[in-house]
Amino acid sequence: MAVAKAKSNNQRFWRDAALPFVEAQRVRDGRGVCYEKHSHDTFSIGAITGGASTCWNRGHSHDVQTGSVVVINPEDVHACNPVDGVLWSYQMIYVDTVWLRDLQVEIGADVAGDFAMFGDIIANDPAIYRDLTGLGHALFDRDRDALGKETAMVSFFTGLQGRLDRRGGRSDVGAGDNRKMRRAASYIRAHCADAVTLADICSAAGVSPSYLVRAFKQAFGMTPHAFLINCKIQRARHALKRGERIVDVAFDCGFADQAHFQRVFKRLMAVTPRQYALAQAA
């Protein structure tokens, strides 16, 4: 069975080993589901299926409600959270960037062989909302096989390329700064489980500490330390999807102990590591 429920039954995750490039999530009542600012290494797209909430992305807060579609590029720092006392529900689909880039290349929607970032943050297009929620139903459908689900994925994301602005959404940091900050980010990703120091990152990027902190936050929307923690959690997420033990994941991702890992994971993912791991396909 490819679908599993979190213990509270409020959040459901779906994934299938036959389709390792996609993961889906549904939340029935999001009033208690709160996220700190974080990013994903996947492309993420979500539909607000009930109520209203706020979504912070690319430095700005947006009000969203039933029918809104939230678009999150890989590495976009974001946080979607409830409005006090207001019921909201939503579904999210997380797509491997390489899979989506290859699809873009096939249909000529790529940027010189690279993934084409989307400029839209919020889309209020009824057709996109209808098709996105339809894709969610297809992925969670126990009676639909992997071929049917993959076909639904290709159909939706092929059509999406012409519906959204593909001019990207990155910051206006200068090209030289971006190269240095990309080196810093690459170093952090590669060493996120180690005892990384600010001096280590500065050495990798070839900049001073004050320059790093200012330019990195401008480029990525978070400090180097917050980016490091986020990388740890994304690494942990992939390990849990592979079925690794929580205690081992905590150690391998550089956390002091399992309790610390669980607290940080819950802050960024709004579920515990165990709840997230329960969605592992059988």
Number of C-alpha atoms within 10 A of each C-alpha: 11 17 19 21 18 17 13 9 11 15 23 22 25 24 23 20 14 13 12 12 17 23 21 24 19 22 19 16 17 24 18 14 19 17 17 16 20 23 26 18 17 23 24 22 19 23 28 22 20 18 18 23 23 15 18 16 23 16 11 9 13 13 13 21 18 17 22 22 28 22 21 26 27 19 17 24 21 23 17 21 19 21 15 9 8 12 16 24 23 25 23 22 22 19 21 16 20 14 17 22 18 16 18 20 17 12 10 12 19 19 14 9 13 14 23 21 20 19 16 18 21 20 17 15 13 12 10 20 21 13 17 24 21 13 22 23 15 19 28 20 15 11 9 12 12 14 11 13 19 18 12 19 19 14 13 16 18 17 12 14 18 10 14 18 15 17 12 14 16 17 13 10 15 10 9 9 19 18 13 19 28 16 18 22 22 15 19 24 18 11 18 21 19 14 8 14 11 14 13 15 23 21 15 17 20 16 18 13 14 10 12 22 18 13 21 23 15 19 19 22 23 21 16 22 15 14 24 22 22 25 24 26 28 22 18 24 17 13 19 21 19 13 14 13 13 18 14 14 23 24 15 15 21 17 20 10 12 15 12 11 23 19 14 19 23 19 16 20 19 19 20 18 24 14 20 24 24 20 25 21 18 11
